[in-house]
Structures are given as C-alpha cells and as structure tokens.
Amino acid sequence: MTGTAAFAGPLTIVDPTASYPEGPLWQEGKLLYVEYAASNIKAWDGKQAVVYWHKDGCGANGLIPFNGHLLIACYDDNTLVELDRDGREVRVHRTDSTGKPFQGPNDVTSDGHGGIYFTASGVYDLKAPVAGAVLHLSADGRSILEVANTIHYSNGLTLTHDGKHLLVAEMLAGRILSFPVAADGTLGPRTVWARLRDLAPPTANEDAYNGPDGVKLGPDGNYYIAQNGSGRVLVVDEDRRLVRSIDVPTPFVTNVGFGAPGTASVFVTGAFDQWKAPYPGVVYRWDP
C-alpha cells in the first residue's frame, strides 16, 4: 500500500487493508497502530505502511509510550508486552500485583505522572457477567493494582483536561463513566459522564452492540469517542455537548489518535465486520 486514497471532503485512507486496526499513535514522525486480527503493529511514514512488530496469539489492541519503550495491550494473550526502542520484547506482565490474571487487556492511557491506566474488559457478551476492570501500572513498572471493577466491558479511557478525573468507556452499557483520581493513582466512586444516546441520535443501521470504544482527549480540548457500531466518532466538548460527528464508511469504529503536534489531523481506525474473520478494516485520516 502506497500513499493515501482520497474521499470527497476531509477524509483520506491511510491503510485500506488493515486487519481490524486499533490504537493509532503518532510517534517520532510515524503513525503506529495495531492490527488486532493479525497480531501486528504497523508503522506508516506518510507513504507506506509496514509491519513493525508481530507476535502470534497476541491480539494486539492498544499501545502507548512508556519510559522510552512501547507498551502493548495483548487482548487475546491477556498480557501487557513492553518493547524497547528496537522493537525487542523486554518485559511481559500477566497478572496484577496480587497475582490475579488480566481478562482482556484492551486500551491504555497515561496517568499524567509516568504511570499507565489500562482496561481489562472481561467478556464481550451482553449476557455475560460484568467483569470489566481498570488497572494502574506504576511509573517504575513494579506495581499493577486494580483500581475499579464491575464495569460492563471497560474499553477506551482518558484523563480529563484538568487531570482530576478518568473517563472510561463502559461499552456494553453505552456510556462513559467518570472516576475522580486520587494523588496515589487510585480512583474514587464512579458517576455517569455521558450516555451516547443523549449525545447523538441513533443511526439507521446501528449494531446491537453499539457503544463507546476508544476515547481520547484531543489537542483541541474536546473528547473524541469512537462509536463502535455506528460508523462515527463523536466529538464532545467539556460541557458534554456534541461539537461534530466524524463519519466513516466502516461501521465498527474502534479508536482515534492525533497527528504531529501543531497539526489538526485525526486518525480513525475501523472495521467493516467484527463478527467474521478476516475482519477487514481501514485506517483513515481526517483533516478539518
């Protein structure tokens, strides 16, 4: 794949043949993103996308910088994998500090102090027991503590603009939760920050599992919510008002990321089908 293909308007295609892409991250002049269905990380330099890393059985779902390294959430393998700058595996986390295994590590965000919050989603089933959790990885990498649980499929997450609350997508409940953040990284009692049905009316062909997937705070101060099952990203301001909707052809929108500092580009990942292999997907760039 070379270059980008254009739609009418501000949307272009970065990778037209991605295998259920997720977790776009701009780093050192390149766009990195995972391919969940292929257990890859790909790197796009503005002209072509190549496989940067692969691990059989990982089911890569999210990635984030961590202490000069790269941390990957392996959903299928129930691990967090840490890579050095050369793409070599240097550490694998399989349990929290009490010895409890992860159940579906999904997405990751900074705690603002060198540590990481990540979700362990539980089971993607409306009828399954509610087992989603949020965990905190300390800045030194030595401690992993569960800081929230009983979330109906915890997914994307981000700190609020003031750093005082953590927003967490409760995907199978169709809403965003808010947790106050304590000085030690623990979380206080949850409240409902927003319900997707209150932010925007449903689409005509909305999937039964429609809900918030990736959630990111943008450089413009707005919150970007990937609405999986509705083919759009909802852009919401601090007062929880809908600013705009970024519509894409893939109904199962998985996540969003942002371009180089000083640019307004938004990268959107999505899939045409999330129920049947090979889970074809696309990485888009949206420029206002």
LOMI-746510 format. One record per residue (C-alpha): residue in one letter; x, y, z. Coordinates in pm, whole numbers, plus 50000, padded with zeros to 5 digits. Example, Ala and Ser with C-alpha at 12.3 -4.5 7.8 and 13.67 -1.06 7.14 Angstrom:
2
A512304955050780
S513674989450714
// end
This chain:
288
M500005000050000
T501455033349894
G500255068649959
T496695077550053
A493375074249873
A491015103749896
F487285106449956
A485325137649878
G485925160850170
P488425158350455
L488715120050476
T491625100550324
I492645064150351
V495985056050513
D495705017950502
P492835001850304
T493674965950400
A494164966950776
S493114936350980
Y490854950851249
P493034981251326
E493094998351666
G495115022151883
P496565048351642
L499575065951796
W501765092951637
Q505375088151743
E508675101051604
G507215111651270
K505265079651207
L501805066351274
L501815033851468
Y498695012751501
V497824977051590
E496124950651379
Y494154930251629
A493254902551384
A496864898551263
S498604904451600
N500734931651436
I501914966751497
K502184986151172
A504115018351107
W503045043750841
D505575070250734
G503215090450517
K503825069050210
Q503545032650306
A502615010450597
V504874981850703
V504754956350985
Y506874969051274
W506224940451520
H504334907451529
K503594881551796
D501444851151732
G498404849751959
C498804884952099
G495644900151959
A497184934751986
N494554960252087
G496264991552220
L499685007652256
I501295036852438
P504795050752509
F506155040152848
N509545050052992
G511085053552646
H509635019952545
L506345009152388
L503644991352587
I501184968852402
A497874955252532
C497574919452403
Y493844912152433
D493914875652326
D497054866652521
N495884885052835
T499224902952870
L500934936652857
V504104934752645
E506874960652674
L509164966852374
D512424986052368
R513245012052102
D514454984651867
G511174965351892
R512604938352119
E510454923552393
V511884932852733
R509064925152975
V505674908052984
H503034914353252
R500454886753301
T498924894453641
D498394923253878
S500454926454196
T498124902654384
G498634875254124
K495234879853958
P495384874053579
F494184900553336
Q490994893853142
G491234910152800
P493674939552828
N492154964452588
D493185001052592
V495745022952768
T496265059252870
S498785079453068
D498115088153432
G499955121153380
H502815111253613
G504685084553417
G502335056053500
I499595039853293
Y495915031753334
F494615002753129
T491354984253092
A490784947053125
S487444943452950
G486104910053061
V483814891552818
Y482314908252509
D478804894852566
L475684913652670
K474584883452878
A477954875453039
P478774885253399
V480014921053432
A483774916553481
G485444947153326
A488124964753529
V490604993553526
L494174988053646
H497075011353722
L500685004153629
S503125024753835
A505755046453665
D508555022553770
G506664992853626
R506784973853954
S503194976754070
I499914968653896
L496794974754103
E493134970754017
V491515004754080
A487964998653950
N485844968253862
T482294956453778
I482294976353454
H480244962153165
Y483114957852920
S485584985553004
N487224998552688
G488775032252594
L489885056552862
T491465090852903
L492175116753170
T490065148153165
H491675181053066
D492395190453429
G493745155753511
K491335151953803
H489055125253655
L489475093853447
L486875088053177
V486225051453094
A484075037252814
E481585012252952
M480964998152608
L478134973452664
A476244998852876
G476535025352604
R478015051652832
I481145069352958
L481965067053328
S483955092753527
F486175084253826
P487895110154047
V491665104254055
A493475104354390
A497095115354438
D498255079054463
G496525069354135
T493575051754294
L490055060354179
G487035072854370
P483335064554320
R482095064553963
T479475086853807
V477985086253457
W479715112953249
A477595107852936
R475275083152767
L475835080052394
R472105080652324
D471995115252485
L474925128452280
A473615119551934
P470545102051789
P470995065751679
T472005057951323
A469685039351085
N471685006951087
E473065007651440
D474554974551560
A473014958151867
Y476414960152041
N476774997051959
G478745015452225
P481825036452303
D485135020552207
G488255042552210
V488095075852397
K490765103052364
L491235138852479
G492185158452168
P494705186752141
D491745210052083
G490395202152432
N487485181352301
Y486835144652373
Y486785120452079
I484575089652126
A484785061151872
Q481205048751846
N481605012251754
G478565000151561
S477535034451431
G480335043551188
R481295076151352
V483415094751603
L481545117851836
V483445149551925
V482235163052259
D483275194252449
E483965198352822
D480275205552883
R479305172652716
R477835189352410
L478265174152066
V480655195651861
R480675174251547
S480445138851416
I483235123951203
D481525098150982
V483475069850819
P482445040550594
T483475013750845
P480585007751089
F482764993651367
V484875023651462
T487495012351712
N489695041751810
V491165075751730
G494575092351750
F496105125651656
G498835137051420
A502055155851480
P501935184951727
G500675216351557
T498575197251306
A494825191051317
S494845156051168
V492735129351337
F493425092651261
V490435069151283
T490545031151284
G487605008951200
A486404975751062
F483684965450817
D482904933751012
Q483774924151367
W481894891351376
K483594871551099
A487244866551002
P489344880950841
Y487864912750997
P488754936850713
G489344972550823
V490705006550726
V492825033950882
Y491605068950790
R492995103950828
W490505132050882
D491615167950828
P489175195750918
// end
